[in-house]
Amino acid sequence: MKWPNLLRNENYQNSLKKNKLVDDSYLKSVFAREAIGITALEYGVALPHASSKTVNKTHIAICTLRSPIDWDVVPTSLVIF
C-alpha cells in the first residue's frame, strides 16, 4: 500500500469528519503539503498535516501498521496525524 491510499481510507476520513475535527478540504490540503516535501522521517514515522484553516479542532490521530508502507521511498509503520 502507498501512503495516499492510507489517507483516502474511508474509515480514516469518516472518523475525522464525523467528529467534526476537519472540514471537507482537509485531505486536499494534506496532499498539497506533501507535494511541497514529504513528511516521513527516516525512522519509519510519518507526520502528515494540513493547513490549519482546514482543521476545526486540534487533535492527534495515531495509525500503527502491521506492515510498513512506502511513504515516498521511506518504509513507514507509524503515522501520526
Wavefront OBJ file of the C-alpha trace (Angstrom):
o trace
v 0.000 0.000 0.000
v 1.178 3.506 -0.768
v 0.550 6.381 1.620
v -2.152 8.160 -0.439
v -4.323 5.050 -0.118
v -3.967 5.167 3.654
v -5.214 8.753 3.747
v -8.044 8.001 1.323
v -9.231 5.184 3.588
v -12.921 5.700 4.284
v -12.656 4.856 7.999
v -9.938 7.464 8.497
v -11.808 10.204 6.670
v -15.193 9.399 8.186
v -13.801 9.395 11.708
v -12.279 12.845 11.346
v -15.333 14.294 9.623
v -17.877 12.540 11.852
v -16.230 14.038 14.904
v -16.081 17.422 13.126
v -12.325 17.632 13.584
v -11.680 18.697 9.972
v -13.565 20.264 7.101
v -14.084 18.870 3.595
v -10.882 20.421 2.216
v -8.614 18.759 4.805
v -7.465 15.826 2.679
v -6.732 18.064 -0.307
v -4.617 20.246 1.986
v -2.646 17.228 3.243
v -1.804 16.231 -0.334
v -0.798 19.825 -1.168
v 1.565 19.831 1.818
v 3.107 16.508 0.770
v 3.718 17.958 -2.699
v 5.992 20.565 -1.093
v 8.035 17.914 0.705
v 7.445 14.520 2.252
v 6.603 14.320 5.938
v 8.117 10.872 6.521
v 11.152 10.587 8.767
v 13.908 8.049 8.208
v 12.867 6.129 11.335
v 9.611 4.778 9.882
v 7.401 7.579 11.169
v 5.307 9.950 9.048
v 3.758 13.211 10.239
v 1.293 14.284 7.527
v -0.515 17.522 8.199
v -2.718 20.093 6.522
v -3.222 23.827 6.621
v -4.637 24.876 9.980
v -7.511 26.529 8.087
v -8.919 23.048 7.354
v -8.819 21.891 10.981
v -11.828 22.627 13.196
v -10.395 21.226 16.411
v -6.825 20.403 17.384
v -6.325 16.643 17.531
v -3.819 13.836 17.193
v -4.611 10.590 15.402
v -2.145 7.702 15.514
v -2.117 4.891 12.988
v 0.091 1.843 13.542
v 0.552 -0.502 10.605
v 1.225 -4.245 10.715
v 3.444 -3.966 7.665
v 5.335 -0.849 6.594
v 4.030 1.111 3.635
v 6.073 3.052 1.098
v 5.889 6.719 2.068
v 7.789 8.137 -0.890
v 10.593 5.549 -0.560
v 10.615 5.630 3.250
v 9.268 2.386 4.799
v 6.740 3.690 7.332
v 4.832 1.817 10.023
v 3.728 4.675 12.308
v 1.674 7.610 11.036
v 0.806 10.490 13.344
v -1.793 12.957 12.079
l 1 2 3 4 5 6 7 8 9 10 11 12 13 14 15 16 17 18 19 20 21 22 23 24 25 26 27 28 29 30 31 32 33 34 35 36 37 38 39 40 41 42 43 44 45 46 47 48 49 50 51 52 53 54 55 56 57 58 59 60 61 62 63 64 65 66 67 68 69 70 71 72 73 74 75 76 77 78 79 80 81
